[in-house]
Each structure stands twice: as C-alpha cells, then as structure tokens.
Amino acid sequence: MGPQLTSFRDRLKAVLEEALRAGALCERDYEALLVEPDFDAFAFERFRVEARKAGLVLPEAEGEFATT
C-alpha cells in the first residue's frame, strides 16, 4: 500500500483544529496552505470564516482580503 494523500480540505481542518488547541493560527501553517498544489479558494475562504468565528486572528497582510 502506498502513502495516503491528504486532501486540501483535510489539511484545512487539521490546521484549524491545531490553531484552536494552541489559541492562535501559526503564520507558517497559514502561508503553507496558500501554496498547496490543490489549493481550493472556496474551501480556504470557508476556513478563514470559521477561524474568525472561533476568535482566531488571521496572519495576513494588513488590508489584504479586507471586508467591510
């Protein structure tokens, strides 16, 4: 049996779970998600919404992805 590949959505879930345990979203993990070969913009946006709802601060450049 070969190695199992982890889907982008599974990685999002794991990063969010770790951030909730740690109380913060690691910039390194966040940046790594952005360059994943199977990046899914819709799933990533849902991840960002869930993280904010949970009270996590997203490590993004000021003004980037800003919503009003």
MOSUL-V53501 format. One record per residue. N is the residue number from 1. RES is the residue in three letters. SS is DSSP state (hx for helix, st for strand, lp for the rest). PSI is psi in degrees with one decimal (none if undefined). OMEGA is omega in degrees with one decimal (NA if undefined). Layout:
N/RES/SS/PSI/OMEGA
N/RES/SS/PSI/OMEGA
//
This chain:
1/MET/lp/133.0/179.9
2/GLY/lp/176.3/-179.8
3/PRO/lp/144.8/177.4
4/GLN/lp/133.3/176.7
5/LEU/lp/139.7/179.4
6/THR/lp/131.0/-179.5
7/SER/lp/159.5/178.1
8/PHE/hx/-42.2/179.8
9/ARG/hx/-37.3/176.5
10/ASP/hx/-38.4/178.0
11/ARG/hx/-39.4/176.2
12/LEU/hx/-45.3/179.9
13/LYS/hx/-44.0/-179.1
14/ALA/hx/-41.3/179.3
15/VAL/hx/-41.7/179.2
16/LEU/hx/-43.6/178.5
17/GLU/hx/-43.5/178.6
18/GLU/hx/-41.9/179.5
19/ALA/hx/-39.4/178.7
20/LEU/hx/-39.1/177.4
21/ARG/hx/-41.5/-176.5
22/ALA/hx/-19.8/-178.0
23/GLY/lp/7.9/-179.8
24/ALA/lp/151.5/177.1
25/LEU/lp/118.0/-177.9
26/CYS/lp/128.2/-179.3
27/GLU/hx/-39.2/-179.8
28/ARG/hx/-45.1/178.8
29/ASP/hx/-41.0/179.9
30/TYR/hx/-48.0/179.9
31/GLU/hx/-37.1/179.3
32/ALA/hx/-36.1/178.0
33/LEU/hx/-36.8/-176.6
34/LEU/hx/-23.2/-177.7
35/VAL/lp/12.3/177.8
36/GLU/lp/138.8/-179.1
37/PRO/lp/-28.2/179.7
38/ASP/lp/31.7/-180.0
39/PHE/lp/133.3/178.9
40/ASP/lp/107.5/-174.8
41/ALA/hx/-39.1/-179.6
42/PHE/hx/-47.0/178.9
43/ALA/hx/-37.4/179.8
44/PHE/hx/-39.5/178.3
45/GLU/hx/-40.8/176.0
46/ARG/hx/-40.4/176.7
47/PHE/hx/-45.8/-179.3
48/ARG/hx/-41.9/178.8
49/VAL/hx/-46.1/179.2
50/GLU/hx/-41.8/-179.8
51/ALA/hx/-44.7/178.8
52/ARG/hx/-43.2/179.2
53/LYS/hx/-32.2/-179.9
54/ALA/lp/-2.3/178.1
55/GLY/lp/11.2/179.8
56/LEU/lp/143.5/175.4
57/VAL/lp/130.2/-179.2
58/LEU/lp/133.0/-177.6
59/PRO/lp/67.6/-179.6
60/GLU/lp/160.5/-179.1
61/ALA/lp/140.2/-179.3
62/GLU/lp/130.6/179.9
63/GLY/lp/-21.7/178.5
64/GLU/lp/135.7/-179.9
65/PHE/lp/24.2/-177.2
66/ALA/lp/140.0/175.2
67/THR/lp/149.5/-179.3
68/THR/lp/none/NA
//
